[in-house]
Structure formats: C-alpha cells, structure tokens
C-alpha cells in the first residue's frame, strides 16, 4: 500500500458537532484495532469536551473509502499558547489506532504528517502524541519525524491471560496480598455495581476527601457525571462500589474504562476510615475477576510515582511493567512554555500534558534526550 492511496480527513468540534453515523463508524473501527483504548472512543471524547474547553479534532485515514487509521487529538488554548495533544485528562492513553492486518507505517506517516501541518495552521505551538504500552509504536512516529521532546513513562498492568485464572484466581500475587484479600472477604464487605448518580455522588465525596488528605487535586466532579452519561451506556466504562454490608456505608469505589483488550483502573478511591477492612483489595479483586471473565487481556493500573506504597501495591498482584512515552514536536514558538515554572504549567494547563518538567527554566538539553518520569514526579512534588 502506498501513502499516495491514503486520504486523511479532519473532523472538528464538540460532542454535538459529530454525526451519530460518524461515531458509529469510529466505534466499529476501533473494535477492529488491537490494543486500542477507551480514551480514543467517541464516548470519551464526549466526556472530555464536557469537562474541558478542548476542541476535539479527529483525524481519520481512509484507503478507497475504507477507514484504516484514526488519530484523536484535542486543541487547548492557554495563556502561553495553544497545544494539540492526543488525550487530555488524567489516565491518558492512545495515539494512532490502525485496523488489524494493515501495514501501520504508511498510515502513521499520513496521519502524523497531517496532524503536524494542522497544528501549524491552527497556531498550536506543541503537538504531543502518546505511544501504546501494549503494542509498541514509538519507532513508527520517529520514522516520520524525530520528536523534539521525549518523556519516557511506564505503567503497571496484569496480563490477565497469564496472571489470572478464568475463575479470578490470582496466579502471581504475593502471600501478603492474598492474606489481605481474605481479610476483606471475611469482613462483610459487599460489591454494589448499580450505575446510579446517587452512588457516584456518594463515592465522589470519598474521592474528594481522600485526595485532599494526600495533598492532591481531586478530579472534577463533572468528569464522573459525564462518564456516567456517555461512557457507561456505551459500554466503555463502569463504576464499582464497595459497601460495609448490603445497603451499608460506602467504603471504596472507582471508575473503570473498558475497551478492546484493555481495562483501565481509571480512578479507584477508598475511605481511609475503613482501611483495616481492606475495601481497596476487594474492589481491585472484583474488577480484575470481571475483566478476566469478560475476555480482556490487560488490566492497567495506570501510572503512579515510580517508588512508594502505590507502586508496591500494584506489584503485589503480580503486575508487570509496560513502557511507553510522550512524544512532542515543536510547531510554533515555545519560548513562553520553556520559560515557565512547573506550577505555572500545572495551573494554566490543568489536566493537560505540555512538556517534560525537567526541560523548563532554560534546561532544554539536546532535542533527542529522553526525560524520565522519575524526574517529572520529583519536580512536581517539589512544586507543591
């Protein structure tokens, strides 16, 4: 297949600007794409545009009218300039998705070339695409154009077909993890999977309180409302809640994204007053068993600080490390971005990746130097 036979089209707007026929075609297409993500779907686009001021810009690649590639992007206008990124909000995954069996290289070339051209015409100064941790593709982007900035990242995930039995038995969990799970199951905790606004509101109070205890910013309430309205009915997301007995007080809960072969533990939160009962263990075990029985391949815990209790908790389930990266190209004037402080970018571009924090304040380095997530976490903590 030659690049000349490919046609790239651009669709822009918010949720109301995209025709239902277009969204149905995208959903059907993404179902054919190995290791694509819920974050690339029209349902999650509608969540993003409900919560943020981003303009959704979906680039589609066709060969003889048949959809063979997709690159969802989002344009955000901030005080220091505009950026174009493949996915905003926490838990971002997903760059270019291609139909199974297609030669990926020419599709990547057509979509990335058009994306970079579009960024210039829209006066975006930076373009960022996130690579795929479960189907490596960083080299396919670099073959088109060498990125100006690279942030190496990693996540912990279970390979469900290897790490979990069909009945949900954890095959590689640590002995201490199994003891805690037995404790949770003996404590009278029960699962409540009713997808209701009342449950989401009750859980959000836990999420908000817990984040403030940790000195972190809670995710917007509207994000979870929008997920309940858009992503849950489409089958791209589900909430689970843990209660202290039927109809009892809520002890934990979380939002899980599900699509293709991947389930994302997007945002679990626990009421620390009930930590001794281990509701977070029961929440994770229930969602993992459900993912395994439904035929998903990967259970993605999402990112966390490189060292510490959260990372150790994930490893105790038998999880393994998967690497991916944020690739960024300069398409305009980046002076204001590079001269900014970490706090300025966090506040002015909240929930958006802009640049590796170790490149700010004049510490630009060579264009092909890789930034490390450990350095980014340290600088972010120092900025608090």
N, C-alpha and C positions, 0 to 999 in steps of 0.2 A: 504494500500500500504506500503510495507516495503522498507527501504532505500536500501536494497540489490538489489532491482529490478530497481534501478535508475543508469543510466550511465551518467557521466559528461565528456564532451569533451571540448577541448580548441582550439580556433582559434585565430591566432595572425597575426598582420601586419598593413598595411595602407590601404587606400581605394582600391588600385589596387590589393591587395592580397586576397580580399574576392570575391568569385564567386557570380555572379548575382543570381544563384539559391539559394545560402545560404541566401543572403539578402532578396530575395522574401519570403523565408520561415520565416525569422525573422519578416518581416513586417506583414505577415498574422498571425503569432503567437501573436504579440503584439496587434493586433486588437481584440484578444480574452481576453486580460488581463485587468481587472478592474483597472482604475486609473493608468495605465502606462503612460509614458511621452514621448514627442517628443525627449527628451535628451537621450533616450535609443535606438533610432532607428538607422539603418544603415545610413540614411541621415545625422543625426547629428554627427555620427562617422566620416563621410567624411569631415564635417566642422571642427571638432576638429583636425584631422590629417593633414588638410591643413594648419591650423593656428599654431599649436603647434608641438613640436618634440615628442609628445607622441606616444608610441606603443599601438595600440588598441588590447585588449585581451578580447575576448568574450567567456564566459563560458556558455555552453548550457547543460541542463539536460533533458534526454530522458527516457521514460519508454516504453519498447518494440518498440523502434524506433520513438516514437511519442514525439515531443517537448513539455515539460510541464513546463520548467523554464529557465530563462535567467538572467545572471549577466554580464552586460558590465563593463569592467574595463579598466584603462589606466595607463601605466607604464611611469613614468617620471624620468629621471636621472639628478640629480642636484649635486651641489658641496658638499653637506653634505651627500649625499647618494640617493638611489632610493626609490621612493614611488609608491604605487599602489592605485589608487582611483577610485571610481565608476563613477564620472563625473568631469572633469576639466572645466575650463572657468567659467565666471560669470553665475548666474542663474542655478546652478547645482541641478538637481533632479533626483532621480531614482537609486535604488539599484537592488534588485531581483524582477523580474516580474514573475508571475505564471499564468497559464491558469485558467480561471474561472471554479469553481467547483472542483478544485483539493485540496487535503489536503496540505496546504502550509508547515507545519512543516518539513516533511522529505525532501522536495525539498530545503528548506532553509538550512537544515543541510548538504545535499550533496554538494550544490554549495559553501557555505561558507567554509566548510572543505577543499574542493579542492582549493579554492582561497587562503587560508592561506598557504597550502602546496606549491602552485605555487609561492607565494611571497618569501618563504624561498629559493626555488630552483633558483629563479631569483635574489637573494640577494637584495630584497626590504626590507627596514627596518621598514616600516609602511604600513598598509593597512587601508583604510577608505571607509566605505560604508554609503550612505545617506539613511535614512529611509523615508517612504512615509507619507506625511502630510494628505493625504486624505483616506488612508487605513492603519491604524496603524500596524506596524510590528516590532517595536524595540525589543519586547519581543522574537520574533522568532529568531532574531540574538543572543540575550543574552543567550537563551537556548542552543545554540550550543557552544559558548564560550563567557565568560564575557569580554566586551571591556576594554582596558586599559585606554582609554580616551573617555569621552562623552561630546560633546558640544550641549547643548540644544539650539534650534533655533525655529523660528516661522515666519510665513508669514501672510499677509492679503489676503483674497480671498472672492469673491462673490459666494454664492451658487445660480447659475443662475435660477434654477427651483423654488427657494423660494423667491429670492430677485429681480427678473426682470421678467416682463410680456413678453409674446410672441412677442408683438409689440415693445419691447425695453424699455417700461416704467419702470423707476426705482422706486421700491416699498418701499424702505427703505432709500432713500437718504435724506440728510439734506436739510432744506429750503435754506440755503446759497448756497449749491451745485446746486440746481435747478435754482436759480437766475443766477448764473454764466453760467450755460448751456444755459439758454435763451439768455444771453448776447452774447455768442459765436455764436448761431444760427442766431442772428439778425445782426451780424457784417459783413456778406457777405463771411464768410469762407466757403470753399468747400472741399470735400474729393477727393483726387486723389489716386486711387489704382492701377495705372499702375506699373507693376513689371518690371521696367527697370533699367539698370545700371546707366543711367543719373539721374534718381530720387534718387537712393541710394547714388550716389556721392554728389548730392545737399544736401540731408539730412545729410550725414556724416559730412559735413562742419559745420552744426548746432550742431551735437552731439559733435564733437571735440572742438568747441569753448565753448560750454556750460560746458563741463567737466573741461576745463582749468579754466574757471571762478570760478568754485566751488572748485578748488584745487584737482580735481580727475583726474585719468589717463583715457583717452579715450580708449575704446575698439579698438582692431586692425581693421583697415580698411578691411583687408583680411577676417576677420570673416564674415562681411556682404556680401562681394563678394561671399564667399563660400556658405553662406546661400542662396543667390540668385541663385547660380548654382545648389546646391544639394537639399536643404530643400524645397524651393518654388516649383520646379517642382514635387516633390514627395507628395505635399500637406501637409507637416509637418510644413510649415512656410508661413507667408505672411507679406508683408510690407503695411503700410497705411501712407499716407501723407496728410497734411492739407495745403491748399493754400489760399492766400488772393484773392479769386475770381478765375474763370476759367483761367488757364494759368498764374496766378499771382505768386508772390513771395511765396516761401515755408515758412511756419511759424512753422511747427512741423511735426513730423513723428515718426515711430517706427517699430521695428521688433517684430512680434508676432508668437509664436510657438503653434502649434495646433495638438493634437493627442488624440484619445480615448475620454475621458470625460473632458479633461483639455485644456484650452487656457492660455498660459503664456504671460503676457505683458513683454517680454524679455528685451526690451530696447527702451522706448519712450524718445524723446528729443525735447525740444521746444526752439525756438529762443526767448530769453527774451525781445528782442526789440518789440515783438508783444504780450507780456504777457497780456496787457489790453484787448485784443480781446478774450482771453481765448481759444487759439487753443488747449491747452492740454486737456481741458474739452471736446471739440468736438471730438478729437482723441480717448479719452477713451470711450465716449458715443457710437461712431460709432463701435469701436471694440467690446464693450460689447453687443450691439444690434445684431451684426453679429454673435457672439458666441452663443447668446441665440436662434436665429432663426435657426442656424445650428444644434442645439441639444446638444451642450456641456453643462456639468453640472457645472464645476468650472471655474471661471475667476481668475487666480492667478496674483496678482500684483507683485509678487516676494518680496524679502526681502528689508529692509531699516533700517536706525538707529531706535532703539526702541522708541525714542521720537523725536518730531520735526514736521516740516511742512509736510514732505512727508508722514509720518505715519498718521497724521491728515487728509490729503487729501484722503487717501485710505479709512479711516473710514467714511468719509463724504458720500461715495457712498453706505453705508450700509454693508461694508465688515466686516467679522469676522475673528478672529484669529484661525489659524491652527498650531499646534505644530509638530515639527519633530526634528531629531537630526543627528549629525555626529558621527558615531561610529568608533573608531580607535583601532586597535590591533597592538602590537609590534611584529615584526617578525625578527628583527635584532638588530643592535647596534644603539641606539637612542641618544647617548651622544652628538654628534655634533648638532643634532636638538634641544635638550633641553638646550644646552649652547648657542644657537643662540639668536640674538635680533629679535624683531618684524620686523625691517627694513630689516634685512638680509633675513629672510624667504620670505618677500613680494617681494624683488628684485630677489632673486635666484630661487624662485618657483612661479613666477608671474602667476596669474590666476589658482593656484592650492591650495587647502586646504591641510595643513600639520598637524598642531596641534593647540589646543586652545592656544591663545597667553598668557593666564594667567598661563600656565604651563612652560613658558620659563624662562631662567635665574636661574634655580635651584628651582623654585616654583612648584615642581612636585605634591605635595599633595598625597592623597590616590588614588589608581587606579580607584576606583569606584565613586570618587567625580565628580559631574557634573559641567562643566563650563557653564557660561551663556553668551548669545550673547551680552547682555548689556556691560559686562566686555570686551569682544573682541572688540566691537566698540570703547570703550573708549581708550583702549590700541592702537588700530590702529590710532585713531585721534591724540593721544599723540606722536606717532612715526613720524608724518608728519613733 
